[in-house]
């Protein structure tokens, strides 16, 4: 099917033709025939790199240009949101009847704002959590949405994020029954159930633009279902032999490991092996990327990463900061970085294909069951990264077996296996607590009958009867009534506290724990300090505490003894929950070091975490401390002002005396401290300063920007941007 034959505006067809797209892939043609351009709901369950995103673009652009509609593109990860946003910004070249181009915006930040500025854009890219928060904060512009795209909808099976995506889609369909739903999925065992839920046409295909060969390496060969390919095994580590074989043939490689430590070690060993295979030109480009990585931070992990990159390899995991991950991803896309050793998070949506994917770690640690095999769906997601359209003649995914029995097991368990069914995870009390409160607070349901009717519009109701949720819902309602978040009076209605908790986007149990903690702090004469407040938010279910290492127990117990008057509650030392308590204390201590301006390198070493973990903890802590401040203000707690100041300190990672300086754009915790120590302690001092003096401290370029800002008024945030945790340098 030719793109010029499609019922799309002329400007859209011209845009794609100018991009080199003239013909549709078979799955894309099948979606068109199923009614995509006629406004029908579509579930497309097709392999990675088979053109799923293009289907979403067609639906969005037709609705925007022909009907003056607005599109919402929902993604599971912030990194994927950034990738899609960068893509959709190019639609500015497609003109609407008004003469302006199709506009795109990204929304992934604060969880307590309606973000009214988003209504001015045609395409909004957001995570499901952000969309949920927009609905809770009554962003009325969402009623104007005409197309919703749910990318990676198979993640509805995730216990963590699945319930939110499920509830968001149910609310969007209820709010606007006429909107078009386009759900993009990996190949799953029950795509028909997803289509039934969304009242959608189902497009299922295993077609790929290039062939994917799946196999298991054993005995100096990759063993496919009906053939073998010999590999010269130059190295004791089979993964390195597979990588070198790929590079010699001109390809790139992804190696998936089960842990961060393994990924880092693998990248280092690969770099040593492949350095001699790189051209002088590539090595010079790699030096530039390595230098850029070194500029992002000064911790050991950064130095290790830069050394790997100089040799053509890199590691990629959540312990890195976003700037580093982007440099790696961009370097790989341009073909400069040849190999990435990654944890499986890289396979969860980022568009980083390679000729060969080596899956070295197919087991993952589970706290309850130890090392367990990954699901087939997760394996297929990783395998699907093999093969770059228009660049590779084929794609290969390779598991590694140590014995013949393991070879046979991996062939049956993964290569030849069918993908599992996905299941709704909505039936847990933890999931329902927050979503029942928000459903009542936003008026989607105001009685038990209406709640059950609303649940009838979820994916859960396609697999089970919503009445099976009644007992859990009644228990949750009892909890919300007891905690004064809703009232039962001829129906179910939110209290002002309940509305606040829903808007803040925290678990009602977290809110209850914060309220109880603040009350005990003030009534029991606890010497509450920053540690008290930080530990309190670390006890909530919204915070994931850090794991304890074997050597953490002793020094954390010493901290508890030394600061025992600052904790709301300390369990008995030999009880099971004492270890969990220490995990919470460890997490709070990370944030304590952060706000006291300890160097990130020192925090990384002391706690055995990555810089990316510090940023993630700071972001979660900021959200929870900010929520505590709002709840404290609402309840007129004496500690509320102190909590409000703490929120600022967590946001910037700084001591109280720097808060005036640090709000200037371009001045982070490090530069603010340098200025303060040099005698420039507030904005007035900077305004009175000579530019050359400031330039000596923070550099000419930054000094010029800063002084321009404070010459008239300080620009803390552009109205179209959201507050995010940045580099803080």
C-alpha angles and dihedrals in degrees: 000000000000120000091226089063093061125106093245131125113273092245091057093050090048091049093055094042089052087051090056097255111130104141131048125232114243094256090051091051089049090054091050090051089049090061105266093145092044092063098259120149112254134196109195112193102180136135126277114277092022095114105266094146092055089061090055091048092052092052094045096046095046092051093046097046101036102034106022089245133158127229133213118201111196120200133178098227136044091226089056090047090056091048093051092043091054088052096047093048087073088067086080083090090065108083126216123213088267089062095246121115127250105275131212134196135185124221118186105125137081117025099208105061136084088217093215091186089074092072089075093066132080099214123034119192114200144152117253089249091056092048089050091052091048090054091049091050090052099243094186093192087074088077085071092063111117101172128039120189116196107196119199090009091171086078086079080092090067113107090213104045104011099084092053093052090047094050093044092054092045091052094046092051091047093047093050113015091181097059119113116244119205112185119190117200143169114243106289135176097246108031086140090068091052089050091049091052093050094040086237141149110251123229112187123175140153092200117129129185089236130026118268115210115196119197150145124244115227134137098016092305143085105239113212125185093270106007146032135228119203118225124194103238102212094158135054088233107072092204091062091050089052091049094050091048089055094048094048088058092050100258137122128235141216117200117194117207129184097235142027092245091053092047092052093047092047093050091051093050092045091050091055090050100045102039092093090054093062126096122236090249093054091047091055091051090048090054089057092051091046090052090051090050091051090054091059096067147339103232125121093251090058091052091049090049093050091051091051091049092052086059094048100260135095140183123227127197142129092271089074121084119249094253090058094046091051093051089051094047093047091046091052094047091054090050094244096112105055104192136028122194105201146168114245093265087084090065093055097092112313113128100235109131124178134185093247129027116197114198102199099163114046094161126076130198114253118189091220102039107023117226109004131177116259118246119267089245091059091047091051090050090055093042090050090066089072116106129034112227113241091005107062128051089215143349127237131196116193132191118194123231126192096197137028090248090054089049091056092043093052092047091054098035098048120359097050097025128111117239116258125253116259121235135203112253094197098108098081121102090229091057096043097048096072097033096050090051092049092045090054095039093052094046098247088126133012103177141034090259092052091047091054090045090052091048086054086071094058131094087249090068090057089060102030137015111268088227088072086070093057097096093049092045091051090051091050092047089051090053093048092049092048091051091049094242095120135017129216106221115140085325139354118297133171121243119222087260091051092050090050093049091049092050092047087057096225128135110267087232089057089051091049092050091048092049092048091045094051090048093051092046092057100035100043095047093242111175092240115200136161087283091055093052096042092048090050093059089044090061093060124098089240091068121070107212121220121258118257119242119213092257095048097075097073101046093042090052088052090053090050091051093047094047100031092130090060098061124088091214134002118194120222110280098240098046123103094246092057090077090051088048090055090052088056091048091050090052091049090049091056089057091044090057089045095055091043089059098246111168113266089231089059092047091050092052096043097050102028095237136121130254088249088058091054091053092046091049091047091052094049091043091050091053093048097042090047088051090049090052092051093046091046091050091048091051092042093239116177091225094059097096091050090050090049091055090047090055089057091049092050091049093055102024092234146124119259095258092062097053094096094052097039095062090070110100109250094026111103131172095284098047092042091055092049091051093045093050090049090057100263097120104161143008093274091058090050092049090054094046129102111250092231091057091053092044091057089058104040104013132266097268096051092040091055092051093046096049091047089055098050094040089085111000135339115257104212099164135001110235093239094052132075129226108259131168103263134183094296092205 
